[in-house]
């Protein structure tokens, strides 16, 4: 009888261990669609054909300053950079990982709030918080980080 209980208990542990992700640690799931180019300091989203500039940032900007920064950026001989949309920024979150993280390929994203280009009708724009995994709107005069993106052509 003891052997039967032991075998059933071990089977249950093995089964649940493969179903439940590691608690408190990182999930084994890594989004392979995001590839880092260390030399160019960019991250390429191969699935959606986007290139994110992942050079070091340090300055927080208002919404208008963030828009101008990306619009005027000439990086790698390309001048069609822009502030990513709310959906593009939200797709960079790894909500299945604890603590919440940004896609593995990014190395220079700050734990903080980043502007999106998506505006609402109340003179605000959407942001994504890469520290807490939340997203909401904020007035244009607040200062947050910016991450520039361009479409791969």
N, C-alpha and C positions, 0 to 999 in steps of 0.2 A: 504494500500500500504506500509506504514511504517513497519508493522509487517512482511510482506513478505520479504522486504529487510533485516530486522534484522535477521530473521530466516535463510535466505540464507547466510548472512555474518557469522553468528555463525557456520553454517554447514561447510563453507569453512575453518574457523579457526580451527575447530576440526579436519577436514580431513587433512589439511596441518600439523597440530601439530603432528599427528601420523606418517606422512611420513617423515618429515624433522627432523634429529637428533637435539638435543639441540645445539645451537650455542654457542661456547665459553666454553662449559662444556664437561664433559665426556659423551660418548655414553653409553647407557644401555647395550650394547653388551659386555659380558665378556666371554673370551674363557675358558670354563670349562675343556678343555683338559689338562690344566696346573695346577698341584696341588702341593702346597708347603708342605714340611715336615719340620716344624720348629726345631724339635729335631735334625735331621740330617743335616739341612741347605742345603737341595737340593730341586730342583723343578723337578717334574716328568711330562714329556709330555706323557700322557697315550695313546694318539692316535698314536704317532710315536715311542713309546717305547724307549724314551731317558731320561737320568737323568743328569741334569745340577747341578754342584756344585755352590751353591749360598752363600758361606761363604764370609766374608768381604775381599775385595781386596783393594789395595792401591798403588801398585807398577806398573808402566808402564814398559813394556819389549819390546825388539826388537823381530822381528819375530822368529829368532832362539831361543832366550831365552824363548819365549812363548811356542814354540813346546817342548822344553826340560822340561819346568815347568810342563806341563800337562802329558807328557810322564813319568816323574819321580814321579808324584804325587801318593801317597798311601793314599787314603782317604776312610774311612768306610770299610777297609779291601779289597779294590779293587785297582788294579794297571793298569787298562786298560783305563785310562782317556786320552783324546785327545783334541786338539783344534777343535771346530766345523767347519763344512764346511760353505761356504758362504750362501748356501740355509738354513741351520739350523739356523744360526744367523739371517738371514733376517726374518725367520718365527717367531722370538721372538718380532718383532716390532708390535705395535698396531697402524697402520696407520690411523685407523678410529677415534682415540681419539685425542683430541686437549687439551693441547699440545701433540705432539706425545709421546708415552710412550712405555715401555717394558711390556710384559705380566704381568698381575696383581700379579701373584704369586711370582715374583722376588722382593726381598727386598734390596739386596746389590749390584745391578748393578749400576755402576757409569754413570752419564751423560757424555758420551765421546765415543771415538772410541775403538772398539774391533777388534782384529785380527781374521781372519778366516783362515782355513787351505788351502783354495783354492788359488793356485798360478796361475799367468798368464805367458806368454812366455817372458816377459820383465823384469825378475828378480824382480818381485813385487808380492804382495799377496792382495787379496780382504779384505776389512774391512767393518764394519757396524758401523755407528755413531748412538748411542742410545740417542743422544741429538737432532739432527736435522732430523733423519730418513733417512739419505742419505747413500750411499754405493759406494765405488770406490776402486781403487788399490793404493798401496803405496809401496815404496821401503822397503826392509827388515830391514834397519838400523833405521827406525823411531821407536819411542817407543809409544806403545798403551797398553790398558788393554787386559786381556785374561780371557775368561770364559771357563772352562773345561767341557766336556761332555763325557758320556759313553753310550753305548747301553745297555738297560735293558735286562738281560738274565734270 
